[in-house]
Each structure stands twice: as C-alpha cells, then as structure tokens.
Amino acid sequence: MTEAIYLQVSEKTEAARKAGRRVSVSGMLKFLGVSRSGYQEWLHHVPSDTEKRRKTVKAKIQDIYDASRQNYGAPKITVELRKTGEVISERTVGTYMRQMGIRAQWSKPWTIK
C-alpha cells in the first residue's frame, strides 16, 4: 500500500513539474487525506522512553536468539536477559518474539516405543 501511495504522489508531482507549477505540501496532504497538524506531529515526533526501551530489548532478544542458533524460546531468553540485569517478564519476551516473527524450535519429547 505504501508503494501505491508513493507512486500516486510521485505521478502528481511529476505532472506538476512538467506543467511548470510548484508542488505544495498542503496540497499533497489534502490529496493523501492527512491533516497538516498530523503531518507536523509525525515530522517532529520524538520516540518515548518506552519505545526506545522496546527497541533495545528487541535487539537483545534477536541477538540471544541468533546466538542460540534459533533454538531458544521465551523462557530461556528471559533467563539470559535477566542475567544481564534486564527486568522483564517471560510474557513480554514472548509478545516481542511474536511481533518480530521469531519462534523457538520445538522438539518432540523422547518416548520409548
């Protein structure tokens, strides 16, 4: 969808340039259906402390997951994070892993035949 919007905007700006007109930001925002205040808010957005922490924790989770050759799940990753001093619950780690699209490898329990 983002590509479709980009293509529409680029076509409109290209047509305006060929006609010798300037392209206004307000006109593009109206075309896209975005308010000027919403655009300004997005333009000057500063990430919150929670967003920053979430990003760093997700990076640590990915590092631990890759170091375990993609074997560890949320319980083991939580233990590893706590060893580094991170205060985090297993449920949060599981949620972040789900959002990142990573899963632990599941092995079938060994049984006697």
SVG drawing of the C-alpha trace seen along z (x, -y; Angstrom):
<svg xmlns="http://www.w3.org/2000/svg" viewBox="-9 -27 35 77">
<polyline fill="none" stroke="black" stroke-width="0.4" points="0.0,0.0 2.9,-2.4 4.3,-1.9 0.9,-2.7 0.7,-5.9 4.3,-6.8 3.5,-6.1 0.4,-8.3 2.3,-11.2 5.3,-10.9 3.0,-10.9 1.2,-14.0 4.4,-15.8 5.9,-14.9 2.8,-16.2 3.1,-19.5 6.7,-19.9 6.1,-19.3 3.4,-21.9 5.8,-24.3 3.9,-24.5 5.3,-24.2 4.2,-21.4 2.8,-22.5 3.0,-20.3 -0.6,-21.2 -1.9,-20.2 -0.2,-16.8 -1.5,-16.3 -5.0,-17.1 -4.6,-14.6 -3.4,-11.9 -6.2,-12.7 -3.8,-13.7 -4.2,-16.8 -1.4,-19.4 -1.3,-19.1 -0.9,-15.3 1.9,-15.7 3.7,-18.2 3.3,-15.9 4.8,-13.0 7.6,-15.2 8.7,-16.3 8.0,-13.0 10.5,-12.1 10.4,-8.5 9.3,-8.0 11.4,-6.2 9.1,-3.1 9.7,-3.0 13.4,-3.3 13.5,-0.5 11.3,1.7 13.7,1.3 16.8,2.1 15.1,5.1 14.0,6.5 17.6,6.1 18.9,8.0 16.3,10.7 17.3,11.1 21.0,11.4 20.3,14.1 18.0,15.9 20.7,15.9 23.4,16.9 21.4,19.9 21.1,20.9 17.4,20.0 16.7,22.7 15.8,20.6 12.2,19.6 10.8,17.0 11.7,18.8 15.4,19.2 15.7,15.8 14.1,14.3 16.7,16.0 19.5,14.7 18.2,11.2 17.9,11.3 21.5,12.4 22.4,9.1 20.3,7.1 17.2,6.5 14.0,6.5 11.5,8.2 8.8,10.9 8.6,14.0 5.2,12.9 6.7,9.7 9.6,11.6 7.0,13.9 5.0,11.0 8.1,9.3 9.1,12.5 5.7,12.9 5.8,9.3 9.2,10.0 8.0,13.2 10.5,15.5 9.8,18.8 11.8,21.4 12.5,24.7 10.2,27.3 11.5,30.8 9.2,33.8 9.6,35.3 11.5,38.5 9.4,41.6 10.1,45.3 8.5,47.4"/>
</svg>
